[in-house]
């Protein structure tokens, strides 16, 4: 149980329960502290606390900037995963830094956040939290009175991140693929052929292949950027779509669809990202244990697809990145990285 000093302003512990204690103006002009019980559980209390604090809108605080960003900017994002991740970061930042007046935010506050014991096991996530805070502070310069004049996150040395080097070999890919249900085999195949993001893959429909002149094209709309592009539908892609049609409960619907009716949805419905992840995680952890495979994520399939291409620019176009530098971080095993030895020994 945290000490009272460790709790944010207006959150108090009394008789093993947490209370929100705003000051309420009285008719005579004075103010009186009001005790509003939240919960006996700290996390539940903090969730309710920040809901009430945002509603109260502490003037000029980091919390107010985060709240304005959440209300005015976040709805413009088209990717549900991005919105969910940003909301999670907003809650974390609010918990640690929300009470600080934005104009008084300094670099030592940021470093204290990064070095906090609770962030030691989530260093990469803490970096993402600060990246979002930096975005909010930059955006706030447009907001006049409640904004900041400069972004204290500029120049901050974030936690070092080790690039993921996991490369799925062809043999491992086949081993994993052949151990999965047919619909997940289709998902692996289409992901490898197109380097498509998981969320975009789950939104593919059987009729997304269309004709333009003499070409057959697979149309993809990126949730993350909102951009639409097309990939030439070769014989392998057509074969995958045919397999999906044979398995489909609902024809002319989603390419990757739920095979059976359940209480939570109808047969033929698409998987949610979290639902798909849950099944994948359960199955891949069992396969890792059975076959002694290294830790494998779904993202590794996208990285393998890009890494196996001869031309990095081809990978860049398939991945849909705006920056080639981003693509470079995906390319884990490349023939162009193979360097011959010096070819001689001193005699």
Secondary structure as UniProt FT lines:
FT   HELIX           4..6
FT   TURN            9..10
FT   STRAND          11..14
FT   TURN            15..16
FT   STRAND          17..20
FT   STRAND          23..25
FT   TURN            27..28
FT   STRAND          31..33
FT   STRAND          36..39
FT   HELIX           42..56
FT   TURN            59..60
FT   HELIX           62..72
FT   HELIX           74..76
FT   HELIX           80..97
FT   TURN            98..99
FT   HELIX           102..104
FT   HELIX           107..115
FT   HELIX           117..122
FT   HELIX           123..140
FT   TURN            141..142
FT   HELIX           144..146
FT   TURN            152..155
FT   HELIX           170..178
FT   HELIX           182..194
FT   HELIX           198..202
FT   HELIX           206..208
FT   STRAND          209..212
FT   TURN            213..214
FT   STRAND          215..221
FT   TURN            223..225
FT   STRAND          228..232
FT   HELIX           235..247
FT   TURN            251..252
FT   TURN            263..264
FT   TURN            267..268
FT   HELIX           273..291
FT   HELIX           299..307
FT   HELIX           312..319
FT   HELIX           324..330
FT   HELIX           335..337
//
